[in-house]
Amino acid sequence: MVSPKLILGLIILLVVGGAGMLVAQWWIAGGIVLALGVGLYYFWWRMNQLLQVTNSLQRQDWDDARKRLGAIRSPEKLNPYSRTYYYFFQGIVETQGQNWKAARQGFKTALDTGYFRSVDEKATALMYMAQLDMRGRNTEGARRYLREARELDPSDPIREQINMIVKQSRIRL
């Protein structure tokens, strides 16, 4: 995978090259290159925000992840993939902070948006929803979410976690 710093360096090179073309009075080519560079910088900046949240979650730095999620001003303007992961990450962070209502809302919005890149991530969101339902003593809702997660045919570690939740909560699927 290409480093985000390398991508940023190439984008800055593109912006500087476009500005240089404008200085050299190559108006059309310089304007196009500069506009392309500025547009790519904006998209890089938006994607890099979620990448930093992911890095914070991998380090289990919950405060930093919460701060970085708060820095994203309008998540509803993100593309569907990024919006899905924004709310998924928000659910995870709120679960760690034991803010169950906000966690539930985050996972629910992520599942409603539904643009997960892998089956395991969607199954994980469903497992979190099931655990939140069991916490609220809604066994029928938990059963429904666990069934749906199991039907996705996730990988073995996720399937084992589903079976462990079923065994610990003593519910039948």
C-alpha positions as CSV (number, residue, x, y, z in Angstrom):
1,M,0.0,0.0,0.0
2,V,1.2,3.5,-0.9
3,S,2.1,5.7,2.0
4,P,-0.3,8.7,2.6
5,K,2.8,10.9,3.0
6,L,4.0,9.9,-0.5
7,I,0.5,10.6,-1.9
8,L,0.5,14.0,-0.2
9,G,3.9,14.8,-1.6
10,L,2.8,14.0,-5.2
11,I,-0.3,16.1,-4.8
12,I,1.7,19.0,-3.5
13,L,4.1,18.6,-6.4
14,L,1.1,18.7,-8.7
15,V,-0.2,21.9,-7.1
16,V,3.3,23.6,-7.3
17,G,3.7,22.4,-10.9
18,G,0.3,24.0,-11.8
19,A,1.2,27.2,-10.0
20,G,4.5,27.2,-11.9
21,M,2.7,26.8,-15.2
22,L,0.5,29.8,-14.4
23,V,3.6,31.8,-13.6
24,A,5.1,30.8,-16.9
25,Q,1.8,32.0,-18.5
26,W,0.6,28.6,-19.6
27,W,-2.9,29.6,-18.5
28,I,-5.0,26.7,-19.6
29,A,-2.7,23.9,-18.8
30,G,-1.6,25.5,-15.5
31,G,-5.2,26.2,-14.5
32,I,-6.2,22.6,-15.2
33,V,-3.2,21.1,-13.3
34,L,-3.7,23.5,-10.4
35,A,-7.4,22.7,-10.2
36,L,-6.7,19.0,-10.4
37,G,-4.1,19.2,-7.6
38,V,-6.4,21.2,-5.3
39,G,-9.2,18.8,-5.9
40,L,-7.0,15.8,-5.2
41,Y,-5.7,17.5,-2.0
42,Y,-9.3,18.0,-0.7
43,F,-10.1,14.3,-1.3
44,W,-6.8,13.2,0.3
45,W,-7.6,15.3,3.3
46,R,-11.1,13.9,3.7
47,M,-9.8,10.3,3.4
48,N,-6.8,10.9,5.7
49,Q,-9.1,11.9,8.5
50,L,-10.7,8.4,8.7
51,L,-7.3,6.8,8.2
52,Q,-6.1,8.7,11.3
53,V,-9.1,7.4,13.3
54,T,-8.3,3.9,12.1
55,N,-4.7,4.3,13.4
56,S,-5.9,5.5,16.7
57,L,-8.3,2.6,17.1
58,Q,-5.5,0.1,16.2
59,R,-3.4,1.7,19.0
60,Q,-6.5,1.5,21.3
61,D,-6.1,5.2,21.9
62,W,-9.8,5.9,22.5
63,D,-9.5,9.6,23.4
64,D,-7.5,10.4,20.3
65,A,-10.0,8.4,18.2
66,R,-12.9,10.4,19.7
67,K,-11.0,13.7,19.1
68,R,-10.3,12.8,15.5
69,L,-13.9,11.7,14.9
70,G,-15.0,15.0,16.4
71,A,-12.8,16.8,13.9
72,I,-14.8,15.6,11.0
73,R,-17.3,18.5,10.7
74,S,-20.1,17.1,8.5
75,P,-20.0,13.3,8.2
76,E,-23.3,13.3,6.2
77,K,-21.3,14.9,3.3
78,L,-18.8,12.0,3.2
79,N,-19.1,9.4,0.4
80,P,-21.2,6.3,1.4
81,Y,-18.1,4.2,2.1
82,S,-16.5,6.8,4.4
83,R,-19.8,7.6,6.1
84,T,-20.3,3.9,6.8
85,Y,-16.9,3.6,8.5
86,Y,-17.3,7.0,10.3
87,Y,-20.4,5.7,12.1
88,F,-18.9,2.2,12.6
89,F,-15.9,3.8,14.3
90,Q,-18.1,6.1,16.3
91,G,-20.0,3.1,17.5
92,I,-16.8,1.4,18.6
93,V,-15.5,4.5,20.4
94,E,-18.8,5.1,22.2
95,T,-18.9,1.4,23.2
96,Q,-15.5,1.8,24.9
97,G,-16.8,5.0,26.6
98,Q,-19.9,3.0,27.8
99,N,-22.2,5.4,26.0
100,W,-24.6,2.7,24.9
101,K,-27.3,4.9,23.2
102,A,-24.7,6.7,21.0
103,A,-23.0,3.5,20.2
104,R,-26.3,1.9,19.1
105,Q,-27.0,4.9,16.9
106,G,-23.6,4.7,15.3
107,F,-23.8,1.1,14.5
108,K,-27.4,1.4,13.3
109,T,-26.5,4.3,10.9
110,A,-23.4,2.3,9.7
111,L,-25.7,-0.7,9.0
112,D,-28.3,1.5,7.3
113,T,-25.7,3.1,5.1
114,G,-24.3,-0.4,4.4
115,Y,-21.2,0.1,2.3
116,F,-18.9,-2.2,4.2
117,R,-15.9,-3.4,2.3
118,S,-15.9,-6.9,3.8
119,V,-18.4,-9.3,5.2
120,D,-16.5,-9.6,8.5
121,E,-16.9,-5.9,9.2
122,K,-20.6,-6.0,8.6
123,A,-20.8,-9.1,10.8
124,T,-18.9,-7.3,13.5
125,A,-21.3,-4.4,13.4
126,L,-24.2,-6.8,13.7
127,M,-22.5,-8.6,16.7
128,Y,-22.1,-5.2,18.4
129,M,-25.8,-4.5,17.8
130,A,-26.7,-7.9,19.2
131,Q,-24.6,-7.3,22.3
132,L,-26.2,-3.9,22.8
133,D,-29.6,-5.5,22.5
134,M,-28.7,-8.2,25.1
135,R,-27.5,-5.4,27.4
136,G,-31.0,-3.9,27.0
137,R,-32.6,-7.3,27.6
138,N,-34.0,-7.5,24.1
139,T,-33.2,-11.1,23.3
140,E,-35.4,-11.2,20.2
141,G,-33.5,-8.3,18.7
142,A,-30.2,-9.9,19.6
143,R,-31.2,-13.2,18.1
144,R,-32.2,-11.4,14.9
145,Y,-28.8,-9.6,14.6
146,L,-26.8,-12.8,15.4
147,R,-28.8,-14.8,12.8
148,E,-28.1,-12.1,10.2
149,A,-24.4,-12.1,11.1
150,R,-24.2,-15.8,10.9
151,E,-26.0,-15.8,7.5
152,L,-23.3,-13.5,6.0
153,D,-20.9,-16.5,6.3
154,P,-18.0,-14.6,8.0
155,S,-14.5,-15.9,8.5
156,D,-13.7,-18.4,11.2
157,P,-12.7,-15.9,14.0
158,I,-15.9,-13.9,13.6
159,R,-18.0,-17.1,13.5
160,E,-16.3,-18.3,16.7
161,Q,-17.2,-14.9,18.3
162,I,-20.8,-15.3,17.3
163,N,-20.9,-18.8,18.7
164,M,-19.3,-17.6,21.9
165,I,-21.9,-14.8,22.3
166,V,-24.7,-17.4,21.6
167,K,-23.3,-19.8,24.2
168,Q,-22.7,-17.1,26.9
169,S,-26.1,-15.5,26.5
170,R,-27.9,-18.9,26.3
171,I,-30.1,-18.0,23.4
172,R,-31.1,-20.2,20.5
173,L,-30.7,-19.2,16.9
